[in-house]
Amino acid sequence: MKTVHMVAFLVLVVGGLNWLALGLFQWEIGDLFGGSADAVSRTIYIIIGLAAVYELFTHKSNCRECSSGGQM
């Protein structure tokens, strides 16, 4: 499950960088693949969304900081 966690984390980082680029430069990663309406771009966005859902439900059990019960 560590591999799945790391892939989901990497995909979330890409998604976060996409949001940063959109906010700062009004440019999306999906523009490289024909815009957000294109099937490839939509597939990428779906994968990023699924990674976020996966991390939402599994992060606490996968993260050493969260599972140790330590305080922030």
mmCIF file of the N, C-alpha and C atoms, coordinates in Angstrom:
data_MODEL
# 
_entry.id   MODEL 
# 
loop_
_atom_site.group_PDB 
_atom_site.id 
_atom_site.type_symbol 
_atom_site.label_atom_id 
_atom_site.label_alt_id 
_atom_site.label_comp_id 
_atom_site.label_asym_id 
_atom_site.label_entity_id 
_atom_site.label_seq_id 
_atom_site.pdbx_PDB_ins_code 
_atom_site.Cartn_x 
_atom_site.Cartn_y 
_atom_site.Cartn_z 
_atom_site.occupancy 
_atom_site.B_iso_or_equiv 
_atom_site.pdbx_formal_charge 
_atom_site.auth_seq_id 
_atom_site.auth_comp_id 
_atom_site.auth_asym_id 
_atom_site.auth_atom_id 
_atom_site.pdbx_PDB_model_num 
ATOM 1   N N  . MET A 1 1  ? 0.816   -1.198 0.000   1.00 0.00 ? 1  MET A N  1 
ATOM 2   C CA . MET A 1 1  ? 0.000   0.000  0.000   1.00 0.00 ? 1  MET A CA 1 
ATOM 3   C C  . MET A 1 1  ? 0.861   1.264  0.000   1.00 0.00 ? 1  MET A C  1 
ATOM 4   N N  . LYS A 1 2  ? 2.140   1.130  0.376   1.00 0.00 ? 2  LYS A N  1 
ATOM 5   C CA . LYS A 1 2  ? 3.006   2.302  0.373   1.00 0.00 ? 2  LYS A CA 1 
ATOM 6   C C  . LYS A 1 2  ? 3.140   2.873  -1.035  1.00 0.00 ? 2  LYS A C  1 
ATOM 7   N N  . THR A 1 3  ? 3.228   2.007  -2.036  1.00 0.00 ? 3  THR A N  1 
ATOM 8   C CA . THR A 1 3  ? 3.361   2.474  -3.414  1.00 0.00 ? 3  THR A CA 1 
ATOM 9   C C  . THR A 1 3  ? 2.119   3.248  -3.837  1.00 0.00 ? 3  THR A C  1 
ATOM 10  N N  . VAL A 1 4  ? 0.942   2.735  -3.505  1.00 0.00 ? 4  VAL A N  1 
ATOM 11  C CA . VAL A 1 4  ? -0.306  3.428  -3.847  1.00 0.00 ? 4  VAL A CA 1 
ATOM 12  C C  . VAL A 1 4  ? -0.350  4.785  -3.154  1.00 0.00 ? 4  VAL A C  1 
ATOM 13  N N  . HIS A 1 5  ? 0.043   4.817  -1.884  1.00 0.00 ? 5  HIS A N  1 
ATOM 14  C CA . HIS A 1 5  ? 0.070   6.075  -1.133  1.00 0.00 ? 5  HIS A CA 1 
ATOM 15  C C  . HIS A 1 5  ? 1.009   7.081  -1.792  1.00 0.00 ? 5  HIS A C  1 
ATOM 16  N N  . MET A 1 6  ? 2.202   6.640  -2.183  1.00 0.00 ? 6  MET A N  1 
ATOM 17  C CA . MET A 1 6  ? 3.170   7.544  -2.793  1.00 0.00 ? 6  MET A CA 1 
ATOM 18  C C  . MET A 1 6  ? 2.700   8.049  -4.158  1.00 0.00 ? 6  MET A C  1 
ATOM 19  N N  . VAL A 1 7  ? 2.077   7.185  -4.936  1.00 0.00 ? 7  VAL A N  1 
ATOM 20  C CA . VAL A 1 7  ? 1.540   7.612  -6.232  1.00 0.00 ? 7  VAL A CA 1 
ATOM 21  C C  . VAL A 1 7  ? 0.419   8.629  -6.025  1.00 0.00 ? 7  VAL A C  1 
ATOM 22  N N  . ALA A 1 8  ? -0.477  8.356  -5.084  1.00 0.00 ? 8  ALA A N  1 
ATOM 23  C CA . ALA A 1 8  ? -1.568  9.290  -4.806  1.00 0.00 ? 8  ALA A CA 1 
ATOM 24  C C  . ALA A 1 8  ? -1.011  10.630 -4.324  1.00 0.00 ? 8  ALA A C  1 
ATOM 25  N N  . PHE A 1 9  ? 0.014   10.590 -3.491  1.00 0.00 ? 9  PHE A N  1 
ATOM 26  C CA . PHE A 1 9  ? 0.622   11.828 -3.000  1.00 0.00 ? 9  PHE A CA 1 
ATOM 27  C C  . PHE A 1 9  ? 1.242   12.607 -4.158  1.00 0.00 ? 9  PHE A C  1 
ATOM 28  N N  . LEU A 1 10 ? 1.966   11.922 -5.040  1.00 0.00 ? 10 LEU A N  1 
ATOM 29  C CA . LEU A 1 10 ? 2.584   12.579 -6.183  1.00 0.00 ? 10 LEU A CA 1 
ATOM 30  C C  . LEU A 1 10 ? 1.526   13.200 -7.098  1.00 0.00 ? 10 LEU A C  1 
ATOM 31  N N  . VAL A 1 11 ? 0.448   12.482 -7.324  1.00 0.00 ? 11 VAL A N  1 
ATOM 32  C CA . VAL A 1 11 ? -0.636  13.000 -8.163  1.00 0.00 ? 11 VAL A CA 1 
ATOM 33  C C  . VAL A 1 11 ? -1.262  14.238 -7.510  1.00 0.00 ? 11 VAL A C  1 
ATOM 34  N N  . LEU A 1 12 ? -1.405  14.226 -6.186  1.00 0.00 ? 12 LEU A N  1 
ATOM 35  C CA . LEU A 1 12 ? -1.946  15.395 -5.496  1.00 0.00 ? 12 LEU A CA 1 
ATOM 36  C C  . LEU A 1 12 ? -1.005  16.592 -5.591  1.00 0.00 ? 12 LEU A C  1 
ATOM 37  N N  . VAL A 1 13 ? 0.293   16.356 -5.567  1.00 0.00 ? 13 VAL A N  1 
ATOM 38  C CA . VAL A 1 13 ? 1.250   17.443 -5.744  1.00 0.00 ? 13 VAL A CA 1 
ATOM 39  C C  . VAL A 1 13 ? 1.099   18.046 -7.138  1.00 0.00 ? 13 VAL A C  1 
ATOM 40  N N  . VAL A 1 14 ? 0.970   17.198 -8.154  1.00 0.00 ? 14 VAL A N  1 
ATOM 41  C CA . VAL A 1 14 ? 0.758   17.702 -9.516  1.00 0.00 ? 14 VAL A CA 1 
ATOM 42  C C  . VAL A 1 14 ? -0.530  18.523 -9.569  1.00 0.00 ? 14 VAL A C  1 
ATOM 43  N N  . GLY A 1 15 ? -1.576  18.028 -8.928  1.00 0.00 ? 15 GLY A N  1 
ATOM 44  C CA . GLY A 1 15 ? -2.837  18.770 -8.897  1.00 0.00 ? 15 GLY A CA 1 
ATOM 45  C C  . GLY A 1 15 ? -2.690  20.106 -8.191  1.00 0.00 ? 15 GLY A C  1 
ATOM 46  N N  . GLY A 1 16 ? -1.945  20.113 -7.098  1.00 0.00 ? 16 GLY A N  1 
ATOM 47  C CA . GLY A 1 16 ? -1.715  21.372 -6.384  1.00 0.00 ? 16 GLY A CA 1 
ATOM 48  C C  . GLY A 1 16 ? -0.924  22.364 -7.215  1.00 0.00 ? 16 GLY A C  1 
ATOM 49  N N  . LEU A 1 17 ? 0.085   21.877 -7.921  1.00 0.00 ? 17 LEU A N  1 
ATOM 50  C CA . LEU A 1 17 ? 0.852   22.754 -8.798  1.00 0.00 ? 17 LEU A CA 1 
ATOM 51  C C  . LEU A 1 17 ? -0.004  23.284 -9.938  1.00 0.00 ? 17 LEU A C  1 
ATOM 52  N N  . ASN A 1 18 ? -0.941  22.469 -10.407 1.00 0.00 ? 18 ASN A N  1 
ATOM 53  C CA . ASN A 1 18 ? -1.869  22.917 -11.438 1.00 0.00 ? 18 ASN A CA 1 
ATOM 54  C C  . ASN A 1 18 ? -2.724  24.070 -10.914 1.00 0.00 ? 18 ASN A C  1 
ATOM 55  N N  . TRP A 1 19 ? -3.235  23.936 -9.699  1.00 0.00 ? 19 TRP A N  1 
ATOM 56  C CA . TRP A 1 19 ? -4.037  25.011 -9.107  1.00 0.00 ? 19 TRP A CA 1 
ATOM 57  C C  . TRP A 1 19 ? -3.196  26.272 -8.907  1.00 0.00 ? 19 TRP A C  1 
ATOM 58  N N  . LEU A 1 20 ? -1.934  26.108 -8.509  1.00 0.00 ? 20 LEU A N  1 
ATOM 59  C CA . LEU A 1 20 ? -1.046  27.259 -8.353  1.00 0.00 ? 20 LEU A CA 1 
ATOM 60  C C  . LEU A 1 20 ? -0.834  27.960 -9.693  1.00 0.00 ? 20 LEU A C  1 
ATOM 61  N N  . ALA A 1 21 ? -0.562  27.184 -10.741 1.00 0.00 ? 21 ALA A N  1 
ATOM 62  C CA . ALA A 1 21 ? -0.377  27.766 -12.070 1.00 0.00 ? 21 ALA A CA 1 
ATOM 63  C C  . ALA A 1 21 ? -1.644  28.451 -12.556 1.00 0.00 ? 21 ALA A C  1 
ATOM 64  N N  . LEU A 1 22 ? -2.781  27.870 -12.258 1.00 0.00 ? 22 LEU A N  1 
ATOM 65  C CA . LEU A 1 22 ? -4.054  28.477 -12.661 1.00 0.00 ? 22 LEU A CA 1 
ATOM 66  C C  . LEU A 1 22 ? -4.268  29.797 -11.930 1.00 0.00 ? 22 LEU A C  1 
ATOM 67  N N  . GLY A 1 23 ? -4.003  29.805 -10.632 1.00 0.00 ? 23 GLY A N  1 
ATOM 68  C CA . GLY A 1 23 ? -4.202  31.024 -9.852  1.00 0.00 ? 23 GLY A CA 1 
ATOM 69  C C  . GLY A 1 23 ? -3.237  32.139 -10.201 1.00 0.00 ? 23 GLY A C  1 
ATOM 70  N N  . LEU A 1 24 ? -1.972  31.778 -10.432 1.00 0.00 ? 24 LEU A N  1 
ATOM 71  C CA . LEU A 1 24 ? -0.969  32.803 -10.703 1.00 0.00 ? 24 LEU A CA 1 
ATOM 72  C C  . LEU A 1 24 ? -0.922  33.243 -12.161 1.00 0.00 ? 24 LEU A C  1 
ATOM 73  N N  . PHE A 1 25 ? -1.058  32.282 -13.065 1.00 0.00 ? 25 PHE A N  1 
ATOM 74  C CA . PHE A 1 25 ? -0.808  32.570 -14.477 1.00 0.00 ? 25 PHE A CA 1 
ATOM 75  C C  . PHE A 1 25 ? -2.001  32.319 -15.381 1.00 0.00 ? 25 PHE A C  1 
ATOM 76  N N  . GLN A 1 26 ? -3.124  31.865 -14.819 1.00 0.00 ? 26 GLN A N  1 
ATOM 77  C CA . GLN A 1 26 ? -4.312  31.508 -15.587 1.00 0.00 ? 26 GLN A CA 1 
ATOM 78  C C  . GLN A 1 26 ? -3.973  30.485 -16.674 1.00 0.00 ? 26 GLN A C  1 
ATOM 79  N N  . TRP A 1 27 ? -3.162  29.490 -16.294 1.00 0.00 ? 27 TRP A N  1 
ATOM 80  C CA . TRP A 1 27 ? -2.729  28.423 -17.193 1.00 0.00 ? 27 TRP A CA 1 
ATOM 81  C C  . TRP A 1 27 ? -2.924  27.087 -16.495 1.00 0.00 ? 27 TRP A C  1 
ATOM 82  N N  . GLU A 1 28 ? -3.420  26.091 -17.208 1.00 0.00 ? 28 GLU A N  1 
ATOM 83  C CA . GLU A 1 28 ? -3.655  24.769 -16.640 1.00 0.00 ? 28 GLU A CA 1 
ATOM 84  C C  . GLU A 1 28 ? -2.800  23.720 -17.337 1.00 0.00 ? 28 GLU A C  1 
ATOM 85  N N  . ILE A 1 29 ? -2.449  22.677 -16.588 1.00 0.00 ? 29 ILE A N  1 
ATOM 86  C CA . ILE A 1 29 ? -1.710  21.564 -17.171 1.00 0.00 ? 29 ILE A CA 1 
ATOM 87  C C  . ILE A 1 29 ? -2.519  20.935 -18.308 1.00 0.00 ? 29 ILE A C  1 
ATOM 88  N N  . GLY A 1 30 ? -3.832  20.937 -18.181 1.00 0.00 ? 30 GLY A N  1 
ATOM 89  C CA . GLY A 1 30 ? -4.694  20.367 -19.209 1.00 0.00 ? 30 GLY A CA 1 
ATOM 90  C C  . GLY A 1 30 ? -4.560  21.054 -20.560 1.00 0.00 ? 30 GLY A C  1 
ATOM 91  N N  . ASP A 1 31 ? -4.067  22.303 -20.553 1.00 0.00 ? 31 ASP A N  1 
ATOM 92  C CA . ASP A 1 31 ? -3.867  23.007 -21.817 1.00 0.00 ? 31 ASP A CA 1 
ATOM 93  C C  . ASP A 1 31 ? -2.819  22.316 -22.693 1.00 0.00 ? 31 ASP A C  1 
ATOM 94  N N  . LEU A 1 32 ? -1.908  21.581 -22.062 1.00 0.00 ? 32 LEU A N  1 
ATOM 95  C CA . LEU A 1 32 ? -0.901  20.840 -22.837 1.00 0.00 ? 32 LEU A CA 1 
ATOM 96  C C  . LEU A 1 32 ? -1.528  19.714 -23.655 1.00 0.00 ? 32 LEU A C  1 
ATOM 97  N N  . PHE A 1 33 ? -2.701  19.257 -23.226 1.00 0.00 ? 33 PHE A N  1 
ATOM 98  C CA . PHE A 1 33 ? -3.354  18.107 -23.860 1.00 0.00 ? 33 PHE A CA 1 
ATOM 99  C C  . PHE A 1 33 ? -4.632  18.497 -24.585 1.00 0.00 ? 33 PHE A C  1 
ATOM 100 N N  . GLY A 1 34 ? -4.769  19.750 -24.967 1.00 0.00 ? 34 GLY A N  1 
ATOM 101 C CA . GLY A 1 34 ? -5.900  20.168 -25.767 1.00 0.00 ? 34 GLY A CA 1 
ATOM 102 C C  . GLY A 1 34 ? -6.984  20.910 -25.006 1.00 0.00 ? 34 GLY A C  1 
ATOM 103 N N  . GLY A 1 35 ? -6.728  21.309 -23.784 1.00 0.00 ? 35 GLY A N  1 
ATOM 104 C CA . GLY A 1 35 ? -7.706  22.052 -23.009 1.00 0.00 ? 35 GLY A CA 1 
ATOM 105 C C  . GLY A 1 35 ? -8.524  21.149 -22.108 1.00 0.00 ? 35 GLY A C  1 
ATOM 106 N N  . SER A 1 36 ? -9.249  21.778 -21.195 1.00 0.00 ? 36 SER A N  1 
ATOM 107 C CA . SER A 1 36 ? -9.968  21.013 -20.169 1.00 0.00 ? 36 SER A CA 1 
ATOM 108 C C  . SER A 1 36 ? -11.143 20.211 -20.716 1.00 0.00 ? 36 SER A C  1 
ATOM 109 N N  . ALA A 1 37 ? -11.600 20.500 -21.925 1.00 0.00 ? 37 ALA A N  1 
ATOM 110 C CA . ALA A 1 37 ? -12.719 19.748 -22.501 1.00 0.00 ? 37 ALA A CA 1 
ATOM 111 C C  . ALA A 1 37 ? -12.254 18.472 -23.203 1.00 0.00 ? 37 ALA A C  1 
ATOM 112 N N  . ASP A 1 38 ? -10.957 18.358 -23.478 1.00 0.00 ? 38 ASP A N  1 
ATOM 113 C CA . ASP A 1 38 ? -10.418 17.193 -24.179 1.00 0.00 ? 38 ASP A CA 1 
ATOM 114 C C  . ASP A 1 38 ? -10.435 15.969 -23.261 1.00 0.00 ? 38 ASP A C  1 
ATOM 115 N N  . ALA A 1 39 ? -10.601 14.798 -23.845 1.00 0.00 ? 39 ALA A N  1 
ATOM 116 C CA . ALA A 1 39 ? -10.723 13.550 -23.070 1.00 0.00 ? 39 ALA A CA 1 
ATOM 117 C C  . ALA A 1 39 ? -9.468  13.260 -22.247 1.00 0.00 ? 39 ALA A C  1 
ATOM 118 N N  . VAL A 1 40 ? -8.286  13.531 -22.793 1.00 0.00 ? 40 VAL A N  1 
ATOM 119 C CA . VAL A 1 40 ? -7.048  13.274 -22.048 1.00 0.00 ? 40 VAL A CA 1 
ATOM 120 C C  . VAL A 1 40 ? -6.982  14.165 -20.809 1.00 0.00 ? 40 VAL A C  1 
ATOM 121 N N  . SER A 1 41 ? -7.293  15.427 -20.965 1.00 0.00 ? 41 SER A N  1 
ATOM 122 C CA . SER A 1 41 ? -7.281  16.350 -19.826 1.00 0.00 ? 41 SER A CA 1 
ATOM 123 C C  . SER A 1 41 ? -8.312  15.943 -18.786 1.00 0.00 ? 41 SER A C  1 
ATOM 124 N N  . ARG A 1 42 ? -9.488  15.586 -19.227 1.00 0.00 ? 42 ARG A N  1 
ATOM 125 C CA . ARG A 1 42 ? -10.529 15.160 -18.278 1.00 0.00 ? 42 ARG A CA 1 
ATOM 126 C C  . ARG A 1 42 ? -10.092 13.915 -17.523 1.00 0.00 ? 42 ARG A C  1 
ATOM 127 N N  . THR A 1 43 ? -9.423  12.989 -18.217 1.00 0.00 ? 43 THR A N  1 
ATOM 128 C CA . THR A 1 43 ? -8.923  11.783 -17.557 1.00 0.00 ? 43 THR A CA 1 
ATOM 129 C C  . THR A 1 43 ? -7.886  12.141 -16.495 1.00 0.00 ? 43 THR A C  1 
ATOM 130 N N  . ILE A 1 44 ? -6.983  13.061 -16.818 1.00 0.00 ? 44 ILE A N  1 
ATOM 131 C CA . ILE A 1 44 ? -5.985  13.506 -15.843 1.00 0.00 ? 44 ILE A CA 1 
ATOM 132 C C  . ILE A 1 44 ? -6.669  14.120 -14.626 1.00 0.00 ? 44 ILE A C  1 
ATOM 133 N N  . TYR A 1 45 ? -7.653  14.963 -14.841 1.00 0.00 ? 45 TYR A N  1 
ATOM 134 C CA . TYR A 1 45 ? -8.368  15.596 -13.726 1.00 0.00 ? 45 TYR A CA 1 
ATOM 135 C C  . TYR A 1 45 ? -9.115  14.552 -12.888 1.00 0.00 ? 45 TYR A C  1 
ATOM 136 N N  . ILE A 1 46 ? -9.675  13.545 -13.518 1.00 0.00 ? 46 ILE A N  1 
ATOM 137 C CA . ILE A 1 46 ? -10.364 12.476 -12.781 1.00 0.00 ? 46 ILE A CA 1 
ATOM 138 C C  . ILE A 1 46 ? -9.368  11.703 -11.925 1.00 0.00 ? 46 ILE A C  1 
ATOM 139 N N  . ILE A 1 47 ? -8.188  11.399 -12.473 1.00 0.00 ? 47 ILE A N  1 
ATOM 140 C CA . ILE A 1 47 ? -7.166  10.686 -11.698 1.00 0.00 ? 47 ILE A CA 1 
ATOM 141 C C  . ILE A 1 47 ? -6.731  11.516 -10.496 1.00 0.00 ? 47 ILE A C  1 
ATOM 142 N N  . ILE A 1 48 ? -6.538  12.812 -10.677 1.00 0.00 ? 48 ILE A N  1 
ATOM 143 C CA . ILE A 1 48 ? -6.161  13.684 -9.566  1.00 0.00 ? 48 ILE A CA 1 
ATOM 144 C C  . ILE A 1 48 ? -7.262  13.710 -8.514  1.00 0.00 ? 48 ILE A C  1 
ATOM 145 N N  . GLY A 1 49 ? -8.506  13.773 -8.942  1.00 0.00 ? 49 GLY A N  1 
ATOM 146 C CA . GLY A 1 49 ? -9.627  13.756 -8.000  1.00 0.00 ? 49 GLY A CA 1 
ATOM 147 C C  . GLY A 1 49 ? -9.725  12.448 -7.238  1.00 0.00 ? 49 GLY A C  1 
ATOM 148 N N  . LEU A 1 50 ? -9.513  11.334 -7.920  1.00 0.00 ? 50 LEU A N  1 
ATOM 149 C CA . LEU A 1 50 ? -9.546  10.029 -7.255  1.00 0.00 ? 50 LEU A CA 1 
ATOM 150 C C  . LEU A 1 50 ? -8.400  9.902  -6.252  1.00 0.00 ? 50 LEU A C  1 
ATOM 151 N N  . ALA A 1 51 ? -7.234  10.451 -6.590  1.00 0.00 ? 51 ALA A N  1 
ATOM 152 C CA . ALA A 1 51 ? -6.114  10.436 -5.650  1.00 0.00 ? 51 ALA A CA 1 
ATOM 153 C C  . ALA A 1 51 ? -6.449  11.239 -4.403  1.00 0.00 ? 51 ALA A C  1 
ATOM 154 N N  . ALA A 1 52 ? -7.129  12.358 -4.580  1.00 0.00 ? 52 ALA A N  1 
ATOM 155 C CA . ALA A 1 52 ? -7.530  13.170 -3.432  1.00 0.00 ? 52 ALA A CA 1 
ATOM 156 C C  . ALA A 1 52 ? -8.518  12.423 -2.539  1.00 0.00 ? 52 ALA A C  1 
ATOM 157 N N  . VAL A 1 53 ? -9.474  11.743 -3.138  1.00 0.00 ? 53 VAL A N  1 
ATOM 158 C CA . VAL A 1 53 ? -10.445 10.964 -2.358  1.00 0.00 ? 53 VAL A CA 1 
ATOM 159 C C  . VAL A 1 53 ? -9.728  9.837  -1.617  1.00 0.00 ? 53 VAL A C  1 
ATOM 160 N N  . TYR A 1 54 ? -8.813  9.156  -2.293  1.00 0.00 ? 54 TYR A N  1 
ATOM 161 C CA . TYR A 1 54 ? -8.048  8.084  -1.659  1.00 0.00 ? 54 TYR A CA 1 
ATOM 162 C C  . TYR A 1 54 ? -7.275  8.619  -0.451  1.00 0.00 ? 54 TYR A C  1 
ATOM 163 N N  . GLU A 1 55 ? -6.567  9.723  -0.629  1.00 0.00 ? 55 GLU A N  1 
ATOM 164 C CA . GLU A 1 55 ? -5.793  10.298 0.476   1.00 0.00 ? 55 GLU A CA 1 
ATOM 165 C C  . GLU A 1 55 ? -6.694  10.779 1.602   1.00 0.00 ? 55 GLU A C  1 
ATOM 166 N N  . LEU A 1 56 ? -7.845  11.304 1.263   1.00 0.00 ? 56 LEU A N  1 
ATOM 167 C CA . LEU A 1 56 ? -8.788  11.769 2.279   1.00 0.00 ? 56 LEU A CA 1 
ATOM 168 C C  . LEU A 1 56 ? -9.165  10.646 3.233   1.00 0.00 ? 56 LEU A C  1 
ATOM 169 N N  . PHE A 1 57 ? -9.384  9.453  2.700   1.00 0.00 ? 57 PHE A N  1 
ATOM 170 C CA . PHE A 1 57 ? -9.834  8.340  3.528   1.00 0.00 ? 57 PHE A CA 1 
ATOM 171 C C  . PHE A 1 57 ? -8.705  7.490  4.109   1.00 0.00 ? 57 PHE A C  1 
ATOM 172 N N  . THR A 1 58 ? -7.494  7.583  3.561   1.00 0.00 ? 58 THR A N  1 
ATOM 173 C CA . THR A 1 58 ? -6.422  6.708  4.043   1.00 0.00 ? 58 THR A CA 1 
ATOM 174 C C  . THR A 1 58 ? -5.238  7.450  4.641   1.00 0.00 ? 58 THR A C  1 
ATOM 175 N N  . HIS A 1 59 ? -5.215  8.749  4.580   1.00 0.00 ? 59 HIS A N  1 
ATOM 176 C CA . HIS A 1 59 ? -4.035  9.504  4.994   1.00 0.00 ? 59 HIS A CA 1 
ATOM 177 C C  . HIS A 1 59 ? -3.640  9.245  6.445   1.00 0.00 ? 59 HIS A C  1 
ATOM 178 N N  . LYS A 1 60 ? -4.589  9.274  7.335   1.00 0.00 ? 60 LYS A N  1 
ATOM 179 C CA . LYS A 1 60 ? -4.253  9.139  8.754   1.00 0.00 ? 60 LYS A CA 1 
ATOM 180 C C  . LYS A 1 60 ? -3.567  7.808  9.048   1.00 0.00 ? 60 LYS A C  1 
ATOM 181 N N  . SER A 1 61 ? -4.008  6.743  8.411   1.00 0.00 ? 61 SER A N  1 
ATOM 182 C CA . SER A 1 61 ? -3.384  5.444  8.664   1.00 0.00 ? 61 SER A CA 1 
ATOM 183 C C  . SER A 1 61 ? -2.043  5.293  7.945   1.00 0.00 ? 61 SER A C  1 
ATOM 184 N N  . ASN A 1 62 ? -1.803  6.068  6.888   1.00 0.00 ? 62 ASN A N  1 
ATOM 185 C CA . ASN A 1 62 ? -0.552  5.983  6.129   1.00 0.00 ? 62 ASN A CA 1 
ATOM 186 C C  . ASN A 1 62 ? 0.514   6.965  6.599   1.00 0.00 ? 62 ASN A C  1 
ATOM 187 N N  . CYS A 1 63 ? 0.126   8.010  7.292   1.00 0.00 ? 63 CYS A N  1 
ATOM 188 C CA . CYS A 1 63 ? 1.040   9.090  7.658   1.00 0.00 ? 63 CYS A CA 1 
ATOM 189 C C  . CYS A 1 63 ? 1.588   8.870  9.072   1.00 0.00 ? 63 CYS A C  1 
ATOM 190 N N  . ARG A 1 64 ? 2.894   8.850  9.196   1.00 0.00 ? 64 ARG A N  1 
ATOM 191 C CA . ARG A 1 64 ? 3.513   8.653  10.518  1.00 0.00 ? 64 ARG A CA 1 
ATOM 192 C C  . ARG A 1 64 ? 3.146   9.775  11.476  1.00 0.00 ? 64 ARG A C  1 
ATOM 193 N N  . GLU A 1 65 ? 3.124   10.996 11.001  1.00 0.00 ? 65 GLU A N  1 
ATOM 194 C CA . GLU A 1 65 ? 2.789   12.144 11.849  1.00 0.00 ? 65 GLU A CA 1 
ATOM 195 C C  . GLU A 1 65 ? 1.344   12.063 12.354  1.00 0.00 ? 65 GLU A C  1 
ATOM 196 N N  . CYS A 1 66 ? 0.436   11.723 11.464  1.00 0.00 ? 66 CYS A N  1 
ATOM 197 C CA . CYS A 1 66 ? -0.973  11.668 11.852  1.00 0.00 ? 66 CYS A CA 1 
ATOM 198 C C  . CYS A 1 66 ? -1.279  10.449 12.730  1.00 0.00 ? 66 CYS A C  1 
ATOM 199 N N  . SER A 1 67 ? -0.675  9.323  12.423  1.00 0.00 ? 67 SER A N  1 
ATOM 200 C CA . SER A 1 67 ? -1.001  8.100  13.167  1.00 0.00 ? 67 SER A CA 1 
ATOM 201 C C  . SER A 1 67 ? -0.311  8.043  14.524  1.00 0.00 ? 67 SER A C  1 
ATOM 202 N N  . SER A 1 68 ? 0.731   8.848  14.737  1.00 0.00 ? 68 SER A N  1 
ATOM 203 C CA . SER A 1 68 ? 1.428   8.829  16.028  1.00 0.00 ? 68 SER A CA 1 
ATOM 204 C C  . SER A 1 68 ? 0.657   9.568  17.102  1.00 0.00 ? 68 SER A C  1 
ATOM 205 N N  . GLY A 1 69 ? -0.319  10.364 16.714  1.00 0.00 ? 69 GLY A N  1 
ATOM 206 C CA . GLY A 1 69 ? -1.092  11.121 17.695  1.00 0.00 ? 69 GLY A CA 1 
ATOM 207 C C  . GLY A 1 69 ? -0.363  12.342 18.209  1.00 0.00 ? 69 GLY A C  1 
ATOM 208 N N  . GLY A 1 70 ? 0.746   12.698 17.579  1.00 0.00 ? 70 GLY A N  1 
ATOM 209 C CA . GLY A 1 70 ? 1.513   13.864 17.991  1.00 0.00 ? 70 GLY A CA 1 
ATOM 210 C C  . GLY A 1 70 ? 0.762   15.150 17.703  1.00 0.00 ? 70 GLY A C  1 
ATOM 211 N N  . GLN A 1 71 ? 1.135   16.184 18.414  1.00 0.00 ? 71 GLN A N  1 
ATOM 212 C CA . GLN A 1 71 ? 0.481   17.464 18.221  1.00 0.00 ? 71 GLN A CA 1 
ATOM 213 C C  . GLN A 1 71 ? 1.264   18.279 17.205  1.00 0.00 ? 71 GLN A C  1 
ATOM 214 N N  . MET A 1 72 ? 0.550   19.148 16.518  1.00 0.00 ? 72 MET A N  1 
ATOM 215 C CA . MET A 1 72 ? 1.160   20.000 15.497  1.00 0.00 ? 72 MET A CA 1 
ATOM 216 C C  . MET A 1 72 ? 1.872   21.156 16.140  1.00 0.00 ? 72 MET A C  1 
# 
